[in-house]
Amino acid sequence: MNISQRRVSLIDGKPLTLRGLFAAFWPQLGVTWAMTLVEVAVLALIPLLIGYAIDGLLGGDFTAFWQLGGALGALIVLGTLRRLYDTRAYGIMRVELGKALASRSPNVPVSRLNARLDMGRELVDFLETEAPESMTALIRAAAAVVILATFHTTLALVAVGAFAVMLAIYGMAHRRFFRLNRALNTQTEKQVGILETHSLPRLGAHLLSLRKSEVRLSDTEGLVYGLIFTALVGLVMFNLWFATQEIDITAGKVFSIVTYSWDFVESALILPMTLQAFSRLSEITGRINQVKDEI
């Protein structure tokens, strides 16, 4: 049995889910995620090293400056190697997932199967993009909180409070995201069939329906993003004020506090996007696994 056959046997007969893909391709995922973790660990130290380099250069000491250069060089090497590996590893996953989905869908109309092949690729896209990004975001956010706590406990507590507000805001929109994604996917499955009719009015109605679903999704995303971003910007403003008014520290350390506060904001903003992706993938997973009895 060659490698390709062995991979198909791991997917065949099992639900096409994120867990199933991870079980089938854990060696490849383990390698790329390990490189991601190392890259994130180095990246988390950059603002702190910049702050030390600023203070060092102002005092005529170049030690921290060269340490910063070494860390940035390591990031370049790690990032390049990971991207070269990712293209190959996730490409294999997309091929095998598509073959598995097609092989178990003999009764699914071509219109639906075509749409579901594209939807199925989103599972691999999530493992390639959103999963590492969310893992990176969690680590960076946690690192930011820990480092902020070393400057003053209040700075870290404000960050944790902003995070809780962010989760509460997204929680109120979760069910709406699921319903809107279901409507969009249902309409997408009809596209090839509508194209086969060569009916311009039907195609126009279909495209208009897609547009309406996409607009509703976009409007919901925009509102949720705006509310979350407002809470997180308040964190940065408070920490900047607190660092300059309530703590007696150097300019380099103030820079580090503001940078880690902003790093926390950027990391936290990724998590609602990941949660929304989970909402969409949970709908897609249920859809692409309902294939055997459809006509």
C-alpha positions in Angstrom: 0.0 0.0 0.0 1.5 3.3 -1.0 1.3 6.6 0.9 -1.7 7.9 -1.0 -3.7 4.8 -0.6 -3.0 4.7 3.1 -4.3 8.3 3.5 -7.5 7.5 1.7 -8.2 4.5 3.9 -7.9 6.8 7.0 -10.5 9.2 5.6 -12.8 6.7 3.9 -15.8 5.6 5.9 -15.4 8.3 8.5 -17.2 11.6 8.9 -15.5 14.4 7.0 -14.8 16.6 9.9 -11.9 18.7 11.3 -11.3 15.9 13.9 -11.3 13.3 11.1 -8.8 15.3 9.0 -6.6 15.8 12.1 -6.6 12.0 12.8 -5.7 11.2 9.2 -3.0 13.9 8.8 -1.6 14.5 12.3 2.0 14.0 11.3 1.8 16.9 8.7 -0.2 19.0 11.0 2.1 18.3 13.9 5.1 19.6 11.9 3.6 22.8 10.6 1.9 23.6 13.9 5.2 23.0 15.8 7.0 25.5 13.5 4.1 27.9 14.1 4.5 27.7 17.9 8.2 28.3 17.7 7.6 31.3 15.3 5.0 32.7 17.7 7.3 32.3 20.7 10.0 34.3 19.0 7.4 36.9 17.8 6.0 37.4 21.3 9.5 38.6 22.4 9.9 41.2 19.7 8.2 44.2 21.4 10.1 43.5 24.7 13.4 43.3 22.8 12.6 46.5 21.0 12.0 48.2 24.3 15.3 46.9 25.7 17.1 47.9 22.5 15.7 51.4 22.8 16.9 51.8 26.3 20.2 50.1 25.5 20.9 52.3 22.5 20.1 55.5 24.4 22.7 54.3 27.0 25.3 53.3 24.4 24.8 49.6 24.9 24.3 47.5 21.6 23.7 44.1 23.2 19.9 44.2 23.1 20.0 45.7 19.6 22.0 42.7 18.3 19.6 40.3 20.2 16.7 41.9 18.4 18.4 41.4 15.1 19.0 37.8 15.8 15.4 37.2 16.7 14.2 38.9 13.6 16.5 36.8 11.5 15.2 33.7 13.1 11.6 34.8 12.3 12.5 35.1 8.6 14.0 31.6 8.4 11.1 30.0 10.3 8.4 31.8 8.3 9.9 30.9 5.0 10.4 27.2 5.8 6.9 26.9 7.3 5.2 28.4 4.2 7.2 26.1 1.8 6.1 23.1 3.8 2.4 24.2 4.3 1.8 24.4 0.5 2.7 20.8 0.0 1.1 19.3 3.2 -2.3 21.0 2.9 -2.4 20.5 -0.9 -2.4 16.7 -0.2 -5.2 17.1 2.3 -7.4 18.9 -0.2 -6.9 16.2 -2.9 -7.7 13.3 -0.5 -10.7 15.1 1.0 -12.1 15.8 -2.4 -11.7 12.2 -3.5 -13.3 10.9 -0.4 -16.3 13.2 -0.7 -16.8 12.3 -4.4 -16.5 8.6 -3.8 -19.3 8.5 -1.2 -21.7 10.8 -3.1 -23.0 8.7 -6.0 -26.6 9.9 -5.6 -25.8 13.6 -5.0 -26.7 15.8 -8.0 -23.7 17.4 -9.7 -24.8 20.8 -8.7 -24.7 20.0 -5.0 -21.5 17.9 -5.3 -19.7 20.7 -7.0 -20.7 23.1 -4.3 -19.8 20.7 -1.5 -16.3 20.0 -3.0 -15.7 23.7 -2.6 -17.2 23.7 0.9 -15.1 20.7 1.9 -11.9 22.5 0.9 -12.9 25.1 3.6 -12.1 22.5 6.2 -8.6 22.2 5.0 -8.4 26.0 4.6 -9.4 26.3 8.3 -6.6 23.9 9.3 -4.1 25.8 7.2 -5.1 29.4 8.0 -7.6 29.9 10.8 -6.3 27.2 13.2 -2.7 28.3 13.2 -3.8 32.0 13.4 -6.1 31.3 16.3 -3.4 29.3 18.1 -1.0 32.1 17.5 -3.5 34.7 18.7 -4.2 32.8 21.9 -0.5 32.5 22.7 0.2 36.1 21.8 -2.7 37.3 23.9 -1.6 35.2 26.9 2.0 36.4 26.5 0.8 40.0 26.3 -1.2 39.6 29.5 1.7 37.9 31.4 4.2 40.6 30.3 1.8 43.4 31.0 1.4 42.0 34.5 5.1 42.2 35.0 4.8 46.0 34.6 1.6 46.4 36.7 -1.3 44.0 37.6 -3.9 46.6 36.6 -2.7 46.6 33.0 -3.2 42.8 32.8 -6.6 42.9 34.5 -7.9 45.5 32.1 -6.9 43.2 29.2 -8.6 40.2 30.7 -11.8 42.3 31.2 -11.7 43.5 27.6 -11.4 39.9 26.5 -14.5 38.8 28.5 -16.5 41.7 26.9 -15.4 40.5 23.5 -16.6 37.0 24.1 -19.9 38.2 25.4 -20.5 40.3 22.3 -19.7 37.4 20.0 -21.9 35.0 22.0 -24.9 37.1 21.2 -24.3 36.8 17.5 -23.3 33.1 17.2 -26.7 31.7 16.3 -27.3 34.4 13.7 -24.0 33.5 12.0 -25.0 29.9 11.8 -28.4 30.7 10.2 -26.9 33.1 7.7 -24.2 30.6 6.7 -26.9 27.9 6.2 -28.9 30.1 3.9 -25.8 31.0 1.9 -24.7 27.4 1.5 -28.1 26.2 0.5 -28.3 28.8 -2.2 -24.8 28.0 -3.4 -25.6 24.3 -3.9 -28.2 25.3 -6.5 -25.8 27.3 -8.7 -24.7 24.6 -11.2 -28.3 23.4 -11.7 -29.4 27.0 -12.4 -26.6 27.5 -14.9 -27.7 24.3 -16.7 -31.1 25.8 -17.4 -29.6 28.7 -19.3 -32.3 30.9 -17.8 -31.1 34.5 -17.3 -34.0 35.4 -15.0 -33.3 32.4 -12.8 -29.6 33.1 -12.7 -30.3 36.7 -11.8 -32.6 35.7 -9.0 -30.0 33.2 -7.7 -27.2 35.8 -7.7 -29.5 38.3 -6.0 -30.2 35.7 -3.3 -26.5 35.1 -2.8 -25.9 38.8 -2.6 -28.6 39.3 0.1 -27.1 36.5 2.2 -23.6 37.9 1.8 -24.8 41.4 2.8 -26.5 40.1 5.9 -23.4 38.2 6.9 -21.2 41.2 6.2 -23.5 43.6 8.2 -23.5 41.2 11.2 -19.7 40.9 11.0 -19.3 44.7 10.8 -21.5 45.3 13.8 -19.8 42.7 15.9 -16.4 43.8 14.8 -17.2 47.5 15.7 -18.5 46.7 19.2 -15.5 44.4 19.9 -13.0 46.9 18.5 -14.5 49.6 20.6 -13.9 47.6 23.8 -10.3 46.7 22.8 -9.4 50.3 21.8 -10.5 51.4 25.2 -8.0 48.9 26.7 -5.1 50.5 24.7 -6.1 54.0 25.7 -6.4 53.1 29.3 -3.1 51.3 29.4 -1.3 54.2 27.7 -2.8 56.7 30.2 -2.0 54.4 33.2 1.6 53.7 32.1 2.4 57.4 31.7 0.5 58.8 34.7 0.6 56.1 37.4 3.9 54.2 36.9 7.4 55.6 37.1 9.1 53.9 34.1 11.4 54.5 31.2 10.3 55.5 27.6 11.4 52.1 26.4 9.1 50.3 28.9 6.2 52.6 28.0 6.7 51.6 24.4 6.6 47.9 25.4 3.4 48.4 27.4 1.6 50.1 24.5 3.0 47.6 22.0 1.9 44.6 24.0 -1.5 46.2 24.6 -1.9 46.7 20.9 -0.6 43.2 20.3 -3.3 41.9 22.6 -5.9 43.8 20.6 -4.7 42.4 17.2 -4.6 38.9 18.7 -8.0 39.2 20.3 -9.6 40.4 17.1 -8.7 37.1 15.4 -10.6 35.0 17.9 -14.1 36.1 16.9 -13.2 35.5 13.3 -12.2 31.9 14.3 -15.4 31.4 16.2 -17.4 32.6 13.2 -15.4 30.1 11.0 -16.4 27.4 13.4 -20.1 28.4 13.0 -19.7 28.1 9.2 -17.8 24.9 9.3 -20.2 23.2 11.7 -23.0 23.9 9.1 -20.7 22.7 6.3 -19.7 19.5 8.1 -23.3 18.5 8.6 -24.1 19.2 5.0 -21.2 17.4 3.3 -21.7 14.3 5.5 -25.4 13.9 4.3 -24.5 12.3 1.0 -25.5 8.6 0.9 -29.3 8.8 0.7 -29.7 12.0 -1.4 -31.1 12.0 -4.9 
